[in-house]
């Protein structure tokens, strides 16, 4: 697998991770839809203690509309790019926003979560794992 490193849009926040991903997923929760401004968020779960961030991140904590638990959403205060989320239900993991990775050639989400909130026009049945149990929002 490729090295897990990336940055925000303007490059003022960069990160790298020395560990393999724990999971890759497509999150359909309503909060991820609002944060990304689109139908879902592709995320890569990594151990928080293996993730190194350079630059200042701002954060905004939401109470997940779907989960009812806190999610700390971290983003670049300069360009506004969402970089990662920390979910109260899985505090040992950081969920990197896959669009910030330098190399996504290896990326293939393993599952879809919060599919009850998915947009009706999105054909989830075509994706393996689409009907998985509801999981934590990221």
WOBELFEN-V271420 format. One record per residue. SS is DSSP state (hx for helix, st for strand, lp for the rest). PSI is psi in whole degrees, 0 to 359 (* if undefined). Layout:
BEGIN
SS;PSI / SS;PSI
END
This chain:
BEGIN
lp;152 / lp;161 / lp;140 / st;91 / st;158 / st;191 / st;169 / lp;179 / lp;318 / lp;347 / lp;2 / lp;340 / lp;124 / st;161 / st;160 / st;153 / st;129 / lp;351 / lp;159 / lp;151 / lp;144 / lp;324 / st;154 / st;135 / st;165 / st;117 / st;125 / lp;13 / lp;153 / hx;330 / hx;320 / hx;324 / hx;316 / hx;319 / hx;319 / hx;341 / lp;21 / lp;194 / lp;341 / lp;175 / st;129 / st;125 / st;154 / st;114 / st;126 / st;156 / st;129 / hx;323 / hx;350 / hx;358 / st;125 / st;128 / st;134 / st;133 / lp;165 / lp;130 / st;139 / st;163 / st;156 / st;125 / st;131 / st;157 / st;113 / lp;125 / lp;322 / lp;322 / lp;331 / lp;5 / lp;156 / st;141 / st;121 / st;117 / st;120 / st;136 / st;164 / st;126 / lp;344 / lp;306 / lp;348 / lp;2 / lp;127 / st;132 / st;317 / st;167 / st;149 / st;116 / st;132 / hx;325 / hx;346 / hx;64 / lp;342 / lp;352 / st;150 / st;135 / st;100 / st;137 / st;117 / hx;332 / hx;347 / hx;352 / st;142 / lp;320 / lp;117 / lp;11 / lp;334 / lp;346 / lp;124 / lp;102 / lp;139 / lp;332 / st;165 / st;134 / st;156 / lp;43 / hx;342 / hx;338 / hx;0 / lp;149 / lp;136 / lp;329 / lp;352 / lp;119 / lp;79 / hx;330 / hx;343 / hx;350 / lp;134 / lp;138 / lp;6 / lp;329 / lp;40 / lp;161 / lp;154 / lp;141 / lp;185 / lp;142 / lp;154 / lp;*
END
